[in-house]
Amino acid sequence: MKLTQDKLKSMIRMVKMTLDHEIGCDDCYDQLHAFAELELQGKTPEKAMPAVKEHLERCGNCRQEYEALLKALEAVAA
């Protein structure tokens, strides 16, 4: 992969957006079930687990995993 000026600018923007209290994908994945359960119970998981919420807003892969898990849990509950 060639590092173009646009890619470099994008990487710098991403670094600037990094927060001190961020969690990584592994930590997020470990907490997805609890986050989904709170949402299904009508609670506010973003208040109970703000780091997971922030990660899901930034990471498309984890967001897809979460959405799939939520659909599966909703199907089981129905």
C-alpha positions in Angstrom: 0.0 0.0 0.0 1.4 3.3 -1.0 1.1 6.0 1.6 -0.5 8.9 -0.3 -1.0 12.4 1.1 -4.7 11.8 1.4 -4.2 8.5 3.4 -1.7 10.3 5.7 -4.1 13.1 6.4 -6.8 10.5 7.1 -4.6 8.7 9.5 -3.7 12.0 11.3 -7.4 12.8 11.6 -8.0 9.4 13.2 -5.2 9.8 15.7 -6.6 13.3 16.7 -10.0 11.7 17.3 -8.6 9.1 19.6 -9.8 9.4 23.2 -8.0 8.6 26.3 -10.7 6.3 27.5 -11.3 4.3 24.3 -11.6 0.6 24.3 -10.4 -1.7 21.5 -12.3 -4.2 19.5 -11.5 -7.1 21.8 -12.8 -5.3 24.8 -15.9 -4.1 22.9 -16.6 -7.5 21.6 -16.4 -8.9 25.2 -19.1 -6.4 26.3 -21.5 -6.6 23.3 -23.8 -9.1 24.9 -24.3 -7.0 28.0 -24.8 -3.9 25.9 -27.4 -5.6 23.7 -29.2 -7.1 26.8 -29.6 -3.6 28.3 -31.0 -2.3 25.0 -33.5 -5.1 24.8 -34.6 -4.4 28.3 -35.4 -0.8 27.3 -32.6 0.6 29.4 -29.9 3.0 28.2 -26.8 1.1 27.5 -25.0 4.2 26.2 -25.2 5.6 29.8 -24.2 2.4 31.5 -21.4 1.6 29.0 -20.3 4.8 27.2 -17.0 3.3 26.0 -18.8 0.6 24.2 -21.2 3.1 22.6 -18.3 5.3 21.5 -16.5 2.3 20.0 -19.6 1.2 18.1 -19.9 4.7 16.6 -16.3 4.6 15.4 -15.9 0.9 14.4 -17.9 -0.5 11.5 -16.9 -4.1 12.1 -17.9 -4.1 15.8 -21.1 -2.2 14.9 -22.0 -4.9 12.4 -21.3 -7.6 15.0 -23.5 -5.8 17.5 -26.4 -5.3 15.0 -26.2 -9.0 14.1 -26.2 -10.0 17.8 -29.1 -7.7 18.5 -31.2 -9.2 15.7 -30.4 -12.7 16.9 -31.4 -11.9 20.5 -34.6 -10.2 19.2 -35.5 -13.3 17.2 -35.0 -15.5 20.2 -37.1 -13.3 22.4 -40.0 -13.2 19.9 
